[in-house]
């Protein structure tokens, strides 16, 4: 039996990941900020707000770190601090837990984001591209990944998953994107030429487990579907699937006025492809946007 330790296990991605893992011969310890109990024999909750939380963690084979404050709310000064500190502090706490143990995890999977890459309409990004921070989100990603790589010094295989736009029925971007179409207000955002590098939640969770279970998988992986779409075509496809029109236009300045700095995730985007996932023979169930949206919407 493999023992997993998961942070962010009660979130959108974590919940589906837990459901997938418990189908195998595994036990999961979920770190949370709340007092929770589990009736499932394969799941244990540990509140890491308590002073003795470290003593409640058994021997762990695999760590999956998904913890971090949501990006999907207005980026006030206080929330920006929360976005940064929630990621760095949780990752550092995990490292501090294992550096003093004789038995270290064999794999450490750390979530990240394609915000690492500079917004560009013409460039296609693979995992080979390297850069330094250029804005707030890239600084968060850069610092978060640095903390995660500390595990390499423990002899642990580190996998860093740079997530694209995750499409799910239960949260994330899709419900917010569907709402204007349900109100017959869907359309182009900004120029409409910005890239949306997306991935279906099912493919994301399958890809996480694929990298964990593939011994040669190490370092940074882009977790995006192989076919990237411009925002305007993305919206048009969503309109077709929901049987709604796609005809309005919201200019960039209006989005920046309403959303503030958070507008960067809508307007300042990148074309990112999953070269390394495909190189380790990961097969996408939803490589095409229309197929993915039809599954999620219907």
Secondary structure as GFF3:
##gff-version 3
##sequence-region A 1 298
A	DSSP	beta_strand	2	7	.	.	.	ID=ss1
A	DSSP	alpha_helix	12	21	.	.	.	ID=ss2
A	DSSP	beta_strand	26	32	.	.	.	ID=ss3
A	DSSP	beta_strand	43	47	.	.	.	ID=ss4
A	DSSP	three_ten_helix	53	56	.	.	.	ID=ss5
A	DSSP	beta_strand	62	65	.	.	.	ID=ss6
A	DSSP	alpha_helix	77	99	.	.	.	ID=ss7
A	DSSP	beta_strand	107	113	.	.	.	ID=ss8
A	DSSP	three_ten_helix	114	116	.	.	.	ID=ss9
A	DSSP	beta_strand	124	125	.	.	.	ID=ss10
A	DSSP	alpha_helix	136	148	.	.	.	ID=ss11
A	DSSP	three_ten_helix	149	154	.	.	.	ID=ss12
A	DSSP	beta_strand	157	163	.	.	.	ID=ss13
A	DSSP	beta_strand	165	167	.	.	.	ID=ss14
A	DSSP	alpha_helix	173	182	.	.	.	ID=ss15
A	DSSP	beta_strand	187	189	.	.	.	ID=ss16
A	DSSP	beta_strand	195	196	.	.	.	ID=ss17
A	DSSP	beta_strand	198	200	.	.	.	ID=ss18
A	DSSP	alpha_helix	201	213	.	.	.	ID=ss19
A	DSSP	beta_strand	219	223	.	.	.	ID=ss20
A	DSSP	beta_strand	229	230	.	.	.	ID=ss21
A	DSSP	alpha_helix	231	242	.	.	.	ID=ss22
A	DSSP	beta_strand	248	250	.	.	.	ID=ss23
A	DSSP	alpha_helix	252	259	.	.	.	ID=ss24
A	DSSP	three_ten_helix	260	263	.	.	.	ID=ss25
A	DSSP	alpha_helix	264	267	.	.	.	ID=ss26
A	DSSP	beta_strand	271	272	.	.	.	ID=ss27
A	DSSP	alpha_helix	275	279	.	.	.	ID=ss28
A	DSSP	alpha_helix	289	297	.	.	.	ID=ss29
###
